[in-house]
Structures are given as structure tokens and as C-alpha cells.
Amino acid sequence: QVQLVESGGEFVQSGGSLRLSCAASGRTFMAMAWFRQAPGKEREFVAAISWDITNTGYADSVKGRFTISRDNAKNTVYLQMSSLEPEDTAVYYCAATTGYNRGAYYIRSTDYNYWGQGIQVTVSS
């Protein structure tokens, strides 16, 4: 059974830090990513990483503040978030895709075929 399970979300004050984790199981995934959806807004890309960890991508709004990483031995992807702002408040989703391109990552949600259930991150001002 394929599962993506997020953890690490919580309430934090502006300027604080959090690390989200996403534990994958059931198969090997190529690119993995984080998306987020704030109330009343569409789901948006946050960060992505290739299977071989050579390539990463970030939304402009999080560049320099967030870092995506992965541990293939643990089948886990992480999102280290620093200098958090109230605008970062959202439900964060882990996403993963299968395939054969070990060096690719993707920024469109339609490129990912497996999703976690989402985890709330709330940043207070």
C-alpha cells in the first residue's frame, strides 16, 4: 500500500522555524515535492527535489528561507522552514511521482500522482 505521511506541522510565531517530514512507503518514488494551500487560495508549489538529490527547485516566495532535502534510505523527504511569516500559514502537502528520471523534479501538481493527507502549519504575527 502506497502511503505518504506528513509530520512536524504546528503553531509557530513569526520568525520561527519548523521542519516538516514526509515518510513514504509502498514503492520507490522519483521526484518528491511540497505544495501548500492557504484558506481561500489554490494549492501552490513550494519546493521539489529529484531522486538523486542533484536538483532542487523553490517557489520565489520561499527561496532563501526553506530548504528541501531527502533521505532515500529512509524514503523520507523534509522541508526545513525558517524565518516563517504569517503568509506561510497553510496546509502543507507532500507529493511524489514515479517514473524513471532520477534527475528531474517538477513544479506542477499534475506531475505528481501520490499525495499525503496534508498537515497544518500556522504562523502567528
C-alpha positions in Angstrom: 0.0 0.0 0.0 1.4 3.4 -1.0 1.4 6.0 1.7 2.8 9.5 2.2 2.6 10.6 5.8 3.4 14.1 6.8 4.5 15.2 10.3 6.0 18.2 12.1 3.4 20.8 11.5 2.3 23.0 14.3 1.7 26.6 15.6 4.8 28.9 15.5 5.4 32.6 15.9 6.6 34.8 13.1 10.3 34.5 12.6 10.4 30.9 13.9 11.4 27.7 12.3 9.8 24.3 11.6 10.8 21.1 9.9 8.2 19.0 8.1 8.8 15.4 7.3 7.1 13.1 4.8 7.6 9.4 5.2 6.8 7.4 2.0 6.1 3.7 1.8 4.9 1.2 -0.6 7.2 1.9 -3.6 10.2 3.9 -4.7 9.5 7.4 -5.8 11.4 9.7 -8.1 10.8 13.4 -7.7 9.2 14.5 -4.4 7.8 17.9 -3.5 5.9 20.1 -1.1 2.9 22.1 -2.0 0.7 24.2 0.2 -2.9 25.6 0.2 -4.0 28.5 2.3 -7.6 29.2 3.1 -9.5 30.5 0.0 -6.5 30.0 -2.2 -5.4 27.4 -4.8 -2.8 24.8 -4.0 0.7 26.2 -4.9 4.1 24.7 -5.4 6.6 25.2 -2.6 9.7 23.1 -3.3 10.8 19.9 -5.1 13.8 17.6 -5.2 14.9 14.9 -7.6 15.6 11.3 -6.6 19.3 11.7 -7.0 19.2 14.9 -4.9 21.2 16.8 -7.6 18.3 19.1 -8.4 16.0 21.2 -6.3 13.5 23.9 -7.0 11.7 26.5 -5.0 8.9 29.0 -5.3 10.1 32.6 -5.3 8.2 33.2 -2.1 10.3 30.7 -0.1 13.7 30.9 -1.7 16.4 31.6 0.9 14.0 30.6 3.7 13.0 27.0 3.0 15.2 24.0 2.2 14.1 20.7 0.8 16.1 17.5 1.4 15.6 13.8 1.3 17.0 10.6 2.7 16.4 7.8 0.2 17.5 5.1 2.7 14.5 6.2 4.9 12.3 7.1 2.0 11.7 10.4 3.6 11.6 14.0 2.3 12.0 17.0 4.6 11.2 20.7 4.4 13.2 22.9 6.7 11.3 26.2 7.1 13.0 29.3 8.6 12.1 32.9 9.0 8.4 31.9 8.9 5.8 34.6 8.1 2.1 34.7 8.6 1.8 34.3 4.8 3.3 30.8 5.2 0.2 29.7 7.1 -1.4 26.8 5.1 -2.0 23.1 4.9 1.3 21.6 3.5 1.1 18.6 1.3 3.8 16.1 0.4 3.7 14.8 -3.2 5.6 12.1 -5.0 5.9 10.8 -8.5 7.0 7.5 -10.0 8.9 7.1 -13.4 12.4 6.7 -14.4 14.1 10.1 -14.5 16.2 10.2 -11.4 17.5 13.7 -12.0 14.2 15.5 -12.6 11.8 17.4 -10.4 8.5 19.0 -11.3 6.6 22.1 -10.2 3.1 21.3 -11.4 0.8 19.5 -9.1 -0.4 17.4 -12.1 3.0 15.9 -12.4 2.6 14.1 -9.1 0.5 11.1 -8.7 0.7 10.4 -5.0 -0.2 12.8 -2.2 -0.2 12.9 1.6 -3.2 13.9 3.6 -1.8 17.3 4.4 -0.6 18.9 7.7 -1.4 22.3 9.1 1.2 25.0 9.7 0.1 28.2 11.4 2.4 31.2 11.8 1.2 33.9 14.1 2.2 37.6 13.8 
